[in-house]
């Protein structure tokens, strides 16, 4: 071109760059042109001479695995007919660079293949240890195997209908750590969040003590009187709530203990832990399976039946027991709120 300029459009964003004097070629002979479109540099060589090298282009911050494959267009700005002896396009080799710090793995998330701290998937018996093809294929190890299996992403995280709900799952890499927050403060803030969350109440749902009272009212008011056995779904209609209260009563103690170890001044957590154990006992867990007054013994636990929920005398006792859970929850919130 007259200006002997080097001109190109940035990948993806298509904005134009023009550098006069850098596109000079040898007239009436073959010239060798090399473009390097990399993750950190965009460089142009003409006859093995570096004419331009740019960094920090916006396209370099994108996950290019999500972009569609498009044709490569080579032109000369319409400045006469140009002949090419040969054209070769090749992909740059890209080596993953993982940096392991104490209790942290910084991972190159744009990489097509990568090894990962491990990730455990829900209640599965195995762990994910890596991925290939930009995460479309997962590497999964189960049992005592030393080599992973290859599993397609769409098979692993396919929608999973369960008791009327269509559960969907997936994974996301959040990137590098943005700030260094002391673990003690994270635990303290989690404890502080308990009371506000227990008080959440909207027209559609509620948490904490109000949830127990709403549950008890539904049972006592005859919610199941006209429900047929075929339409009754124990999990959706009742035992899902039992599972939640049983989990709260049995599985929080390690967390509360660790929070107090890191924050010795919040010693009131011992009282909170005792109250959660009381919830487990009232349900019928924590070595309290023979208590005739527990929720399980009354027929309102995991062993619930539609017949029991339709029996006015039996369901009244179940509702009364559920309201006791509400009272204990109120006391938990009171203690936390009073000490924050």
N, C-alpha and C positions, 0 to 999 in steps of 0.2 A: 504494500500500500504506500501512497506517497509519503506518509509520515514515518514510514518504517517503524510502525508502532506494534506493540504487543497488546492484543485486545482479547478479552475473554469474559464470559458470564460466570459468576460464582455458581457452583453446584447448588441445586435445590432452590435457592432464592432468586437466581437468574438476573441479579443486578450486574451491570456492566462495569468492567474495569479497563482502563486505557493507559498504557505507558509508552509515551513517544520515545523513539530512538532505540528501543530494546528489541524490536523485531527484525533488525537488519539481517538479511540473508546474502549468500554468495550468488551472484547472478549467473545464469546460464550453466549451472551445475547442480548436482544433487546436494540437498541439505538434510541434515539429520535433526529432527525435532522430537523432543522428549517432554511429556507432561507427567508430573507426579502429583496425583490428587491423594493426599494422605490425611490421616487423622489429626496431625499436628502441623503439617506444612503443605503448602501448595507451591510447587516449584516448576520452572520452565527452563529447559536447556535447549540451545540451538547450536548445533555442531559441537556438542559436548561442552559448551560454555554456559555457565549459569547466568541467565538473563534476569530472572526474577525468583524470589522466594518470599512467600507471605505466610504469616501465622495469625492465629486468633480470628479466622473467618467464622461467621455465624454458623455455617454448616458443620463446623467441627464440633459443635456442642450438641448435635442431634444424634439420635440413635438411628443410624442409617439402615439398620436391619428392618425398620418399619417402612422404608421408602420403596416405591415400586421400581422395578428394573426398567430403564428407558434406553432408547438407542443412543449411541454416541455420534454426534454430528461434528464433522470437521469441515471448515470452510475458510475462505480467504477474503471475506468482505466484498465479494463480487469484483475484485480487481483482476480481471482477466482469467484465463484458463490456467489452472494449476494441475500438474501431473504428480502422482505419488508412485514411487517405485514399489514400496511395501508399507504396510501398516500392521503393527502388532499391538494388541491390548492385553495386558496382564494384571493380575491382582497382586497388590503388595502383601507380602507375608507380614502377619501381625502376631507378635509373641505376647501372650498374657503376662502381665506383671502384677503379681500379688505381693502385697507387703503385709507381713504379719507383725502386729504390735501386741502388747500385752492385752489379753482378753478382747482382741479385735481383729477382724480380717477385712482389709480394704481391698475390694475386688473391682476389676475392670468390667463394668456391666455391659459395655457395648460389644464385648468379645463374643464371637460365635460359639466358642467352646470355653468352658471354664470349670475349674474345680471349686467347691465351696465347702465353715465351722462345722457342722452338718445342720440340716433342717429336718425336724421330725414332723410328720404329717398327722395331726390329730391323734386318734387312737390306734394308728397303724403299728405294725410290728417291725417296720423298717425305717430307713432314713434316706433322704435325698443327699447325694454327695457331689453332684455336678450336673451340667447340662451341655447339650450340643445343639447346633443349628439355631443359635440365638434363642435358646430356651424352648424350642418346639419339641425337643426330645430330652427327657430327664433321665439321669443316672440314679438308680435306686438299689440299695442294698438291704437285704432281709436276712434274718437269722445269723448264722456264722459264716456266710459266704464272704469270700475275699474279693470277688469281682462283681461289679454292679450289673443290673439288668437295664435294658433300654426300653423306656416307656414313652409313648406319644403323649404330649401335653394334653390334647383334647380328650384322651381316654382317662387320664389321671384326674382332671378337674371337670369331668362331665357333670351336668346337672344331676342331682341325686334326690329323686322324690322320696319323701319320708313322712309318713303319717299326714298326708295332705299338704305338706310344705315342699317347695322345690328349692332345696339348698344348693347354692353355687359357691365354689371356692376357687382360689387362685393364689398367686404369689406376686410379690412386688419387692424390688430392691430399693431401699430408701436412699442409697448413696453413702457418701462419707459422713462421719460424725461431724455435726455442725457446732457443737459446744460440749464442753467437759463438765457435766453436772454430777456433783457428789451423789453417790448411791444413797447415803443417809437422807439427803433432801428429797430424792425421788420417793423413798418409802414414806417420809413424813407427809408429803403432798398427797400420796395415795390414801393415807389415813384420813387426812383432812377432807378428802372427797367423799368419804363414806356417808357422812350425815346428809349433805345436800342431795346426793343421789337417792337416798332412802326416802326423801320427801317429794320426789318428782311425782306429779299427778296432772294428767290432762284428761280431756273428754274421751280419749281412746284407750289410755292405759295408765297404770300407776305402779309405783314401786313401794318397797318397805312394808310398814305396818298396814297401810291402806290397801295394799294388794291382798294381804291375808284376809282383811275384813271384807273386801269385795268378793273374794273367793268363797268365804263362809256364807255370805248373804245369798249368792247364787245357788249354793247347795241347799240352804235352808228354805229358800223361796220356791223350790221345786223346778229348778232349771231342767232337770232330767225326767220330769214326770211323763212327758209325751214323747220321749226319745225311744226309738225301737232298738232292739238288740243289734240289728244289722247296721244301724246308723251310728252306734256308740263306738267311739274311738278312744280307748282308755288313755293313750298317750296324749293326744291333743286336748282331750276334755278334762284330764285330771292328773295323771301321773307325771306329766312334764313339770307341773308345779311341785309335786312331791320331790322329784329329782333335784330341783333347784334348792329347796329348803334343806334337803339332806346334804347336798354339796356344801352349802353355806355352813352348816353345823359341823361338818366333818373335815373340811379341806382348807380352812382358813388359818389354822393354828400355826403352821410353819411360817406363813407370811407374817402373822402378828408377832411371833417370837423374833423373827429376823428384824422387823421394824423396830422393836424395842432394843435389841442388841445394838443396832446402829444409832439409836436415839434414846439413850438411857433415861432421859427426862420424861418420856411418855410412858411412865410405869402403869398408867391406868389401863393399858392394853391387856394386862392380866385379868382384869375384871371383864373386859370385852370378850376375851377368849373363854372365860368361864361361862358367860351367857350363851355364846355360840355352842359350847358343849351341851348346855341345857337344851338348846334346840335339837341337837342330835339325839339326846335322850328322849325328848318328847316325841320325836318321830319314831323311835324304836331302834336306833342304832347305838353305837358306842357301848356294846355289851349290855344293852337294855332291851334285848329282844323279847324278854319274858314279862315286861311290864304290861299288865292288863289294861292300863289307861293310856298306852301309847297310841299314836295315830295308826300304826300298823295293826295293833291288836283290835282297834275299833273298826277295822275294815276300810279305813280311808287312806291307806298308804299305797305301796306298789301293788298290793293284792286287791285293789278296789274292784267292785263289780257294779254293773248297772242296777242290779237288784238292791244292793245296799244303798245306793244313792236315791233310789225311789222309795225306800222305807223311811217314813217320817221320823220314827223313834231313833233309828240308827244314824240317819244323816244329821239329826239334831246334835248328837254326841260328837260326830265328826266336826261339825261346824263350830261347836264350842271349843274343841281342841285346837282348831285352826286359829281361833281368836286368841288363844293363849300364845301362839307363835307371834301374833301381832303385839301383844303386851311385852314380850321379851325383846322384840325388835325395837319398840319404843324406848325401852330402858337402855339398849345399846346406843341408840342415837343420842339419848339424854346424856350419857356418860361422856361420849366423844365430844359433843357440843359444849359441855360444861368445862372441858379441859383444853380445848383448842385455844 
